[in-house]
Amino acid sequence: MAQDDHSGTELAAADSSHAEHDFAGSTGTAVIPHDAFENPGFEPHRPRVTDEDTGREKRAQRTVYTLFYLSILGSVWAIAAYMLFPIESNDVGAVRLNNMFIGLGATLALLGIGFGAVHWAKSLMTSDEAIDIRHPIGGSEATQQGAVEVFRVADEESGFSRRTVIRNSLIGALLVFPLPAVVLFRGLAPQDQIPVELLSHTMWAKGTRLTLDPSGAPIRAADVTIGSAFHVIPEGLVDLEHGRLEEKAKAAVLLMRLDPSELNQAPDRESWSYDGIVAYSKICTHVGCPVALYEQHTHHLLCPCHQSQFDVANHCEVIFGPAKRPLPQLPIAVDDEGYLIAQSDFTEPVGPSFWERH
């Protein structure tokens, strides 16, 4: 720690003199206590075993960089476990093994850095206590030079530049630690396809019927009453053998019916609804949570994760919360049998705003 030139008692006296000087011209609103307790100062410094025993100091140093190296090993193992224990479709055992071994690697990586940093501070860095006075922002040149000196002394006392093995092992652990996250996030999409393209399209297509989630029963327009809301999936989703959850995560839709006079539709979207029936993506544009709460009196949709609210009567524009863009609308119509169908896919990618969009 940086050492101050003043003792605790001297600093208390200096603060008191500053206070009396500042309030010398006061109009009586300031209160200066005259019976304040005396600053007891610091307790006598008690040296640690690493301060008195060179052997213990070297042992502590070895412990610190060993923990940092274990952190590197944990990060590498998390990447290796992701490849050695792949998740097979419909195999719960494979999912458990994958999660367990990746979790063990990530835990070792985190604990290695954390325990190593704490042990370094407790055993090897300077343990003298000191007091730093809070000064106004934008000090003089002398104050700024003093701040530079504080960093120099801190570097000297911590041994960051002097203890090269510990420093290099810490830097290596911090550099390797994010790599498992990079590998894991890339694995959320098929390795042979570009994620942006996958997120830009869903199962909805021209003529695809709107069906109830989870039964897959088609929906007639006459069955959708004013004030009702339905959780909808595209026809054929329940019959998928592979990738069902992935497709549902993109194609889930909320279907609602309002009084047509209460809908404020843009001229280019008047044909996207049918007699007050509108369909919007169920995936919140904030971080992708399901928007599942509908308030029929206000026509508001609420995301329960972070309380974003969307106004169904005005193209689901954001009226509250952290979401930055409206929910994408699915153009719908009615076929010859009276069932609701999609006119096309969504005209923009669904989901969080951070996905790349054209």
Buried (B, 14 or more C-beta within 10 A) or exposed (E): BBBBEBBBEBBBEEEBEEEEEEBEEEEEEEEEEEEEEEBEEEEEEEEBEBBEEEEBBEBBBEBBBBBBBBBBBBBBBBBBBBEEBEBEEEEEEBEEBBEEBBEBBBEBBBBBBEBBBEBBBEBBBBBEEBBEEEEEEEEEEEEEEEEEEBEEBBEEBBBBEEBEEBBEBBEBBBEBBEBBEEBBEEBEBEEEEEBEEBBBBBBBBEEBBBBBBEEBEBBEBEBBEBEEBBBBBBBEBBEEEEEEEBBBBBBBBBBBBBEEEEBEBEEEBEEBBBEBBBBBBBBBBBBBBBBBEBEBEEBBBBBEBEEBBBBBBBBBBBBEBBBEBBBBBBBBBBEEEEBBBBBBBBEBBBBBBEBEEE
